[in-house]
Amino acid sequence: MAQRTLIKNIKYCYTSNESPPVKGHDMSKIDVFDNVNILIEDDRISKISKNPIEEPGLDLIYDASGLICVPGFIDSHTHLVFGGSREHEFAKKLAGVPYLEILKQGGGILSTVKQTKNATFDELYRQAKKSLDEMLLFGVTTIEAKSGYGLSLDTEIKQLEVLRKLNETHPIDIHITYLGAHAFPKEYENHRSDFIQQIQSDLKIIHQKGLAESVDVFCEVGVFSAEETKKILDTAKSLGFKLRVHTDEIESIGGTLVALDLKAKTVDHLMALKEEDMALLAKSDTIANLLPSTSFFLNKEYAPARKMIDAGVALAISSDYNPGSTPSENYQLTMQIAANKLRMVPTEVLTAATVNPAFSLDISNTHGKISVGYKADLVLLDVNNLDYFLYHYGINHTKAVFKSGRLVVDHRQLLEEEL
């Protein structure tokens, strides 16, 4: 027997009903319904009505009086699994020590690579599960998560296997990405082509083991060139992987053009995106995945979201949760920074947190909207309206979270029996 749940007396229900990718000014088109009741059967929404829903044999009736309802948030760029942390670098950063100097001292990404290599599977699992629990409390019901702190096949596989187990055991859905091309290991600094060939070889093993659905490359000055990125992604695409690209974070070196040529699902960061590339991006179905929390933490420039919207680009916003540049699971804060610093209006932010990231993960037929037949991934927020949710920043506004029809968070507490 399917579990049947009624959420009644919802004050306002907010959802996009646009066909994704939702581009430009269409991102502000959000349907708003007041005094709504939602019937859930098993993991799907079966009825939405302004009239009372009288159904026999309900397993749960949840009174949402005074609460608003939005689709479960989709954080489509995270680095969930890593060893240790990097708070010991924080004072150095504040004192103005350059990142390259921190790297020479054994810090930065190399520190995380070492800690990840030395951590056991169980240690990585427990640390990542703790972060997943925090994300769920903030209303995140689906994430994309990358490897990338191995820089060697064994440690990359360890990260991917941790992600696979978490996807099997935790309510949050995890879409797994292989990011072997995150940086060059020291031993390959003068043998770049050898490392490219190693990644191409490793891709075949990752594919055989079925450990990832997507492949990402960090295309940036000092990391992977556009030519190197294309070589890796060509191999990945030939194996059937979906593609994602870190690019245009510091300088624009051609990563966006490579991504568009290969029809990547997302291009991520984009603080240095060229206007001519913006125009090309608007003509594509590739999602511009913006990471405002990273700019906030690093005190860097923000991506030109308003220009992108005016140009007709489809945007998503993601946390970029990682130990170096965004050590925060608070996706609501990411959304609030997007409003305040990217100058996105609340309805645009909601589109960028739901339907567009769903499209980038190929799940927009079942996720990212409140609609009959969609997965019952729903967040009840204890606010008067959507504007207040983004205006009152820095706190957790979640009252309850339903994931695949199950109540997994109530009164801002995890329901342990559901985890």
Secondary structure, 3 states (H helix, E strand, C coil): CCCEEEEEEEEEEEECCCCCCCCHHHHHCCEEEEEEEEEEECCEEEEEECCCCCCCCCCEEEECCCCEEEECEEEEEECCCCCCCCHHHHHHHHCCCCHHHHHHCCCHHHHHHHHHHHCCHHHHHHHHHHHHHHHHHCCEEEEEEECCCCCCHHHHHHHHHHHHHHHHHCCCEEEEEEEEECCCCHHHCCCHHHHHHHHHHHHHHHHHHCCCCEEEEEECCCCECHHHHHHHHHHHHHCCCEEEEEECCCCCCCHHHHHHHCCCCEEEECCCCCHHHHHHHHCCCCEEEECHHHHHHHCCCCCCHHHHHHHCCCEEECCCCECCCECCCCHHHHHHHHHHHCCCCHHHHHHHHCHHHHHHCCCCCCCCCCCCCCECCEEEECCCCHHHHHHCCCCCCEEEEEECCEEEEECCEECHHHC
